[in-house]
Amino acid sequence: MPVFALVAAALVVLALVFLLPPLLRRAPTAGVTTDAANISVYRDQLAELEADVRRGVITEAQSAQARLEIERRLAEDLGTSSQAAPAARPSRAAAIVLAVAVPLIAIGAYGLLGKPEALDPETRLGMTVEQAAGRTKMLEMTAKLATRAKENPDDPVGWAMLGRAYRMLGKVPEAARAYGRSVRLKGDDPEILVEYAESLGMAQGGRFEGEPLAFAKRALALDPKSDKALALLGTVAFEAGDFRAAVDYWERLLALAEPGTDFAKAVEGGLAEARAGLEAAKSAPASRITGKVSIAPALAAAAPPDAVVFVFARAAQGPRMPLAVQRLRVKDLPAAFALDDSTAMAPGMKISAFESVVIGARVSISGSATPQSGDLEGTTAAVKPGAGGLDLVIDRKTP
């Protein structure tokens, strides 16, 4: 709301800058009076009269009589002629009326035709009055924590508290930065480590491979009973198609949960899915290759949400044509993928027929299955058929 109000006020001031100066400016005084113009006219008439006498058109007597007539008319005109009009006085009253009326009219019109409540962030988020009040208090508390953290930059607890506050407000990148400061100051707190891993992964668009995964594993090494670390690591493994690891993490997590609670039921549900995935993987063809495909944050803005993503396998050495293909959408990323002989493009050209294959993914900006300039793509190193838990990142643009 304050930003909108400032912009609106600036526009009103800009309008007044154009409207007021003409009303306050004094008009210039006329440069020639009416008397001066009359004298100039009669002077020309006398000059013509003298020229007529020289040419013999009229006599001296006629000239004298005509001169008297001209002088008489000039005397009459000078007696009744008006002086130059005074300069127009600036219309200060009109300027004052405009200066007051324009803002009032603008505010009144917006009140009738606009939607002031739409400027309220709590309203846009669909909050109740109580929730809005709670958010306001949370914003105030976060501002105080931010000030405290800046005043005490070497306090890891202060930075961790600021990170939690940002998380509650949905400000994930800010939370990741605050947690990062805390971890750099004191990196042996399992709870802060796993919270940092969660925030960092979410700030990277849901990609937990790399640093987020490393910090979560570090937290679990420091505290083998960290429920947050077990939950996060199990989820990351499940999404990557590594069902064996997911089962291991979630079985350990279930052992820590109180039986019958909602949390325990949620863990049991996830564990059942992971076990089903593991059984399916065991019965799948030996050629089956699984993993997760995602797009690098730097390229996310260049990929339309509805653009098609082709995940494919091709021989590491041999024909360039795809051996198997799976179609996804950008809006589904990150997403799990699975390629095997059942998704082969042509008979006799199957994953199982080659010793090693390369897995690739391409975002087709045009929607065409044929690679084109400007598409986004990524590939893995050569892997053997049956590989699992691959991390495929779309990280470059085709020239």
C-alpha positions as CSV (number, residue, x, y, z in Angstrom):
1,M,0.0,0.0,0.0
2,P,2.7,2.6,0.8
3,V,4.4,2.0,-2.5
4,F,1.1,2.5,-4.4
5,A,0.4,5.6,-2.4
6,L,3.8,7.2,-3.2
7,V,3.4,6.5,-6.9
8,A,-0.2,7.9,-7.0
9,A,1.0,11.0,-5.1
10,A,3.9,11.5,-7.6
11,L,1.4,11.3,-10.5
12,V,-0.9,13.9,-8.9
13,V,2.1,16.3,-8.3
14,L,3.2,15.8,-12.0
15,A,-0.3,16.8,-13.2
16,L,-0.3,19.9,-11.0
17,V,3.1,20.9,-12.4
18,F,1.5,21.2,-15.8
19,L,-1.7,22.8,-14.7
20,L,-0.6,25.4,-12.1
21,P,2.2,27.5,-13.8
22,P,-0.1,29.0,-16.6
23,L,-2.5,30.2,-13.9
24,L,0.3,31.8,-11.8
25,R,2.2,33.4,-14.6
26,R,1.6,37.2,-15.3
27,A,0.7,37.9,-19.0
28,P,3.1,40.3,-20.8
29,T,2.1,44.0,-21.3
30,A,1.0,45.0,-24.8
31,G,3.9,46.7,-26.7
32,V,1.9,49.3,-28.7
33,T,-0.9,51.6,-27.5
34,T,-4.0,52.6,-29.4
35,D,-2.9,56.3,-29.5
36,A,0.4,55.4,-31.0
37,A,-1.3,53.5,-33.8
38,N,-3.7,56.5,-34.6
39,I,-0.8,59.0,-34.8
40,S,1.1,56.7,-37.1
41,V,-2.0,56.4,-39.5
42,Y,-2.6,60.2,-39.6
43,R,1.1,60.9,-40.1
44,D,0.9,58.8,-43.2
45,Q,-2.1,60.7,-44.5
46,L,-0.3,64.1,-44.1
47,A,2.7,62.7,-46.0
48,E,0.4,61.7,-48.9
49,L,-1.2,65.2,-48.8
50,E,2.1,66.9,-49.2
51,A,3.0,64.5,-52.0
52,D,-0.2,65.4,-53.9
53,V,0.7,69.2,-53.6
54,R,4.2,68.5,-55.1
55,R,2.7,66.6,-58.0
56,G,0.1,69.3,-58.7
57,V,-2.8,67.1,-57.9
58,I,-4.2,69.7,-55.4
59,T,-3.6,73.4,-54.7
60,E,-2.0,74.8,-51.6
61,A,-5.4,76.1,-50.5
62,Q,-7.0,72.7,-50.9
63,S,-4.0,71.2,-49.0
64,A,-4.4,73.6,-46.1
65,Q,-8.1,72.8,-45.8
66,A,-7.4,69.0,-45.9
67,R,-4.7,69.4,-43.3
68,L,-7.1,71.1,-40.9
69,E,-9.6,68.2,-41.4
70,I,-6.9,65.6,-40.7
71,E,-5.8,67.4,-37.5
72,R,-9.4,67.7,-36.3
73,R,-10.0,63.9,-36.6
74,L,-6.7,63.1,-34.9
75,A,-7.6,65.3,-32.0
76,E,-11.0,63.6,-31.6
77,D,-9.4,60.1,-31.8
78,L,-6.7,60.9,-29.3
79,G,-9.3,62.1,-26.9
80,T,-11.3,58.9,-26.9
81,S,-8.6,56.3,-27.5
82,S,-7.9,53.7,-24.8
83,Q,-4.6,53.0,-23.3
84,A,-2.8,49.7,-23.5
85,A,-4.6,46.9,-21.6
86,P,-3.0,46.2,-18.2
87,A,-1.2,42.9,-17.8
88,A,-3.5,40.1,-16.8
89,R,-3.3,39.3,-13.1
90,P,-2.3,35.7,-12.2
91,S,-5.4,33.6,-11.3
92,R,-4.2,32.5,-7.8
93,A,-7.7,31.5,-6.7
94,A,-8.1,29.1,-9.7
95,A,-4.6,27.7,-8.9
96,I,-5.6,27.1,-5.3
97,V,-8.8,25.4,-6.3
98,L,-7.0,23.1,-8.7
99,A,-4.3,22.2,-6.2
100,V,-7.0,21.1,-3.8
101,A,-9.5,19.7,-6.2
102,V,-7.3,17.4,-8.3
103,P,-6.0,15.2,-5.4
104,L,-9.5,15.1,-3.9
105,I,-11.1,14.1,-7.2
106,A,-8.4,11.5,-7.8
107,I,-8.9,9.9,-4.4
108,G,-12.7,10.1,-4.7
109,A,-12.7,8.5,-8.1
110,Y,-10.4,5.7,-7.0
111,G,-12.6,5.1,-3.9
112,L,-15.7,4.7,-6.2
113,L,-14.2,2.9,-9.2
114,G,-11.1,1.2,-7.8
115,K,-10.5,-1.6,-5.3
116,P,-8.4,-0.2,-2.4
117,E,-8.7,-3.5,-0.6
118,A,-6.8,-5.3,-3.4
119,L,-3.7,-3.3,-2.3
120,D,-3.7,-5.1,1.0
121,P,-1.3,-8.1,0.9
122,E,-3.3,-9.9,3.5
123,T,-6.5,-9.6,1.4
124,R,-4.7,-10.8,-1.7
125,L,-3.5,-13.9,0.3
126,G,-7.1,-14.6,1.4
127,M,-6.3,-14.2,5.1
128,T,-8.9,-13.7,7.9
129,V,-8.6,-10.7,10.2
130,E,-6.9,-12.9,12.8
131,Q,-4.4,-14.2,10.3
132,A,-3.7,-10.7,9.0
133,A,-3.0,-9.5,12.5
134,G,-0.7,-12.4,13.0
135,R,1.2,-11.7,9.8
136,T,1.6,-8.0,10.8
137,K,3.1,-9.1,14.1
138,M,5.3,-11.6,12.3
139,L,6.5,-8.8,9.9
140,E,7.3,-6.6,12.9
141,M,9.2,-9.3,14.7
142,T,11.1,-10.2,11.6
143,A,12.2,-6.6,11.1
144,K,13.5,-6.6,14.7
145,L,15.3,-9.8,14.2
146,A,16.9,-8.5,11.0
147,T,18.1,-5.4,12.9
148,R,19.4,-7.5,15.7
149,A,21.3,-9.8,13.3
150,K,23.0,-6.8,11.6
151,E,23.9,-5.4,15.0
152,N,25.3,-8.8,16.1
153,P,26.7,-10.3,12.8
154,D,28.7,-13.0,14.7
155,D,25.7,-14.5,16.5
156,P,24.7,-17.8,14.8
157,V,21.5,-18.1,16.9
158,G,20.3,-14.7,15.8
159,W,20.8,-15.5,12.1
160,A,19.0,-18.9,12.6
161,M,16.1,-17.2,14.2
162,L,15.9,-14.7,11.3
163,G,16.0,-17.6,8.9
164,R,13.0,-19.3,10.6
165,A,11.1,-16.0,10.5
166,Y,11.7,-15.6,6.8
167,R,10.6,-19.2,6.2
168,M,7.3,-18.5,8.0
169,L,6.7,-15.5,5.8
170,G,7.5,-17.5,2.7
171,K,10.6,-15.5,1.9
172,V,12.7,-18.6,1.0
173,P,15.8,-16.9,-0.6
174,E,16.2,-14.6,2.4
175,A,15.8,-17.5,4.7
176,A,18.5,-19.5,2.9
177,R,20.9,-16.5,3.2
178,A,20.2,-16.1,6.9
179,Y,20.6,-19.8,7.6
180,G,23.8,-19.8,5.5
181,R,25.3,-17.1,7.8
182,S,24.4,-19.2,10.8
183,V,26.0,-22.3,9.4
184,R,29.2,-20.5,8.4
185,L,29.5,-19.3,12.0
186,K,28.5,-22.5,13.7
187,G,28.2,-25.6,11.5
188,D,27.7,-28.3,14.0
189,D,24.0,-27.8,14.9
190,P,22.0,-30.6,13.1
191,E,18.7,-28.7,13.3
192,I,20.1,-25.6,11.7
193,L,21.9,-27.6,9.1
194,V,18.8,-29.5,7.9
195,E,16.7,-26.2,8.0
196,Y,19.4,-24.6,5.8
197,A,19.3,-27.6,3.5
198,E,15.5,-27.3,3.1
199,S,15.7,-23.6,2.5
200,L,18.6,-23.8,0.0
201,G,16.9,-26.6,-2.0
202,M,13.6,-24.6,-2.2
203,A,15.5,-21.5,-3.2
204,Q,17.0,-23.5,-6.0
205,G,13.6,-24.3,-7.4
206,G,13.2,-27.7,-5.6
207,R,16.6,-29.0,-6.6
208,F,18.2,-30.6,-3.5
209,E,21.1,-32.3,-5.3
210,G,24.5,-30.9,-4.4
211,E,24.9,-28.6,-1.4
212,P,21.3,-29.1,0.1
213,L,21.8,-32.9,0.0
214,A,25.3,-32.6,1.5
215,F,24.1,-30.4,4.4
216,A,21.2,-32.8,5.1
217,K,23.5,-35.8,5.3
218,R,25.9,-33.8,7.5
219,A,23.0,-33.1,9.9
220,L,22.1,-36.8,10.0
221,A,25.7,-37.8,10.6
222,L,25.7,-35.4,13.7
223,D,22.3,-36.7,14.9
224,P,21.3,-40.1,13.5
225,K,17.8,-39.6,15.0
226,S,17.2,-36.2,13.3
227,D,13.6,-36.6,12.1
228,K,13.9,-33.6,9.8
229,A,17.0,-35.0,8.1
230,L,15.5,-38.4,7.7
231,A,12.3,-37.0,6.3
232,L,14.1,-34.7,3.8
233,L,16.6,-37.3,2.7
234,G,13.9,-39.9,2.2
235,T,11.8,-37.5,0.1
236,V,14.8,-36.5,-2.1
237,A,15.6,-40.2,-2.7
238,F,12.0,-41.0,-3.5
239,E,11.7,-38.2,-6.1
240,A,15.0,-39.3,-7.7
241,G,13.7,-42.9,-8.1
242,D,16.1,-44.3,-5.5
243,F,13.4,-46.3,-3.7
244,R,15.8,-48.4,-1.7
245,A,17.3,-45.4,-0.1
246,A,13.9,-43.8,0.5
247,V,12.7,-47.0,2.3
248,D,15.8,-47.0,4.5
249,Y,15.4,-43.4,5.5
250,W,11.6,-43.6,6.1
251,E,11.8,-46.9,8.1
252,R,14.2,-45.2,10.5
253,L,11.9,-42.2,10.6
254,L,8.9,-44.4,11.4
255,A,10.7,-45.9,14.3
256,L,11.0,-42.4,15.8
257,A,7.3,-41.5,15.3
258,E,4.7,-42.0,18.0
259,P,2.3,-44.7,16.7
260,G,-1.1,-43.6,15.7
261,T,-0.3,-40.0,15.2
262,D,-0.9,-38.1,12.0
263,F,2.8,-37.9,11.5
264,A,3.2,-41.6,11.8
265,K,0.4,-42.2,9.3
266,A,2.0,-39.8,6.8
267,V,5.3,-41.7,7.1
268,E,3.6,-45.0,6.7
269,G,1.9,-43.8,3.5
270,G,5.2,-42.6,2.0
271,L,6.9,-45.8,3.0
272,A,4.2,-47.9,1.3
273,E,4.8,-46.0,-1.9
274,A,8.5,-46.3,-1.7
275,R,8.2,-50.1,-1.1
276,A,5.9,-50.4,-4.1
277,G,8.4,-48.5,-6.2
278,L,11.2,-50.7,-5.1
279,E,9.2,-53.9,-6.0
280,A,8.4,-52.5,-9.4
281,A,12.1,-51.7,-10.0
282,K,13.0,-55.2,-9.1
283,S,10.6,-56.7,-11.6
284,A,11.4,-54.1,-14.3
285,P,13.6,-55.0,-17.2
286,A,17.4,-54.9,-16.5
287,S,17.6,-52.1,-19.1
288,R,15.4,-49.7,-17.0
289,I,17.1,-46.4,-16.2
290,T,15.6,-44.1,-13.6
291,G,16.3,-40.7,-12.2
292,K,15.1,-37.1,-11.8
293,V,15.1,-34.3,-14.4
294,S,15.1,-30.6,-13.4
295,I,15.9,-27.3,-14.9
296,A,18.7,-25.0,-13.8
297,P,17.3,-21.9,-12.0
298,A,19.2,-19.6,-14.4
299,L,17.2,-21.0,-17.3
300,A,13.8,-21.4,-15.6
301,A,12.5,-18.0,-16.8
302,A,13.3,-19.0,-20.4
303,A,11.2,-22.1,-20.3
304,P,7.4,-21.7,-20.8
305,P,5.5,-23.7,-18.3
306,D,3.6,-25.7,-20.9
307,A,6.6,-26.3,-23.1
308,V,7.3,-30.0,-23.8
309,V,10.3,-31.7,-22.2
310,F,11.7,-34.7,-24.1
311,V,13.7,-37.1,-21.9
312,F,15.6,-39.6,-24.0
313,A,18.3,-42.2,-24.1
314,R,20.8,-42.6,-26.9
315,A,23.8,-44.8,-27.4
316,A,27.0,-43.5,-26.0
317,Q,28.7,-44.8,-29.1
318,G,26.6,-45.5,-32.1
319,P,23.6,-44.0,-33.8
320,R,22.5,-40.6,-32.6
321,M,18.8,-41.4,-32.9
322,P,17.0,-41.7,-29.5
323,L,16.5,-45.3,-28.2
324,A,13.7,-44.4,-25.8
325,V,11.7,-41.2,-25.1
326,Q,9.5,-39.9,-22.3
327,R,7.4,-36.7,-22.6
328,L,7.0,-34.3,-19.7
329,R,6.1,-30.6,-19.2
330,V,8.2,-27.8,-17.9
331,K,5.6,-27.1,-15.2
332,D,6.1,-30.7,-13.9
333,L,9.8,-30.2,-13.2
334,P,11.5,-31.5,-11.2
335,A,10.1,-34.9,-12.1
336,A,11.1,-38.5,-12.0
337,F,11.7,-40.3,-15.3
338,A,12.1,-44.0,-16.3
339,L,13.3,-45.3,-19.6
340,D,13.6,-48.9,-20.7
341,D,13.0,-51.2,-23.7
342,S,9.2,-50.7,-23.4
343,T,9.6,-47.1,-24.5
344,A,11.9,-47.9,-27.5
345,M,11.5,-45.8,-30.6
346,A,12.1,-48.6,-33.1
347,P,12.3,-52.4,-33.0
348,G,15.9,-53.6,-32.6
349,M,17.0,-50.2,-31.3
350,K,16.6,-50.8,-27.6
351,I,18.6,-49.7,-24.5
352,S,19.4,-53.3,-23.7
353,A,21.2,-53.6,-27.0
354,F,24.0,-51.2,-26.0
355,E,26.7,-51.4,-23.3
356,S,26.3,-47.7,-22.3
357,V,23.9,-44.9,-23.0
358,V,23.6,-41.2,-22.5
359,I,20.5,-39.8,-20.9
360,G,19.4,-36.3,-22.1
361,A,16.5,-33.9,-21.7
362,R,15.4,-31.1,-24.1
363,V,12.9,-28.4,-23.6
364,S,11.3,-27.8,-27.0
365,I,10.4,-24.1,-27.2
366,S,8.6,-24.7,-30.6
367,G,7.0,-28.0,-29.5
368,S,8.8,-29.8,-32.3
369,A,10.4,-33.2,-31.7
370,T,13.3,-32.1,-33.9
371,P,16.0,-30.2,-32.1
372,Q,16.1,-26.5,-32.9
373,S,18.2,-23.5,-32.1
374,G,17.2,-21.9,-28.8
375,D,16.0,-25.2,-27.2
376,L,17.2,-25.9,-23.7
377,E,19.0,-29.2,-23.0
378,G,21.1,-31.2,-20.6
379,T,22.8,-34.6,-20.6
380,T,24.4,-37.1,-18.2
381,A,27.6,-38.9,-18.6
382,A,27.5,-42.4,-20.1
383,V,25.7,-44.9,-17.9
384,K,25.0,-48.6,-18.1
385,P,21.5,-49.9,-18.7
386,G,19.8,-50.5,-15.3
387,A,21.3,-47.4,-13.7
388,G,19.1,-45.6,-11.2
389,G,19.0,-42.4,-9.1
390,L,20.4,-40.2,-12.0
391,D,20.3,-36.5,-11.7
392,L,19.6,-34.9,-15.1
393,V,19.8,-31.1,-15.2
394,I,18.7,-29.0,-18.2
395,D,21.5,-26.4,-18.0
396,R,22.3,-24.9,-21.4
397,K,20.8,-23.4,-24.5
398,T,21.4,-24.9,-27.9
399,P,23.2,-22.6,-30.3
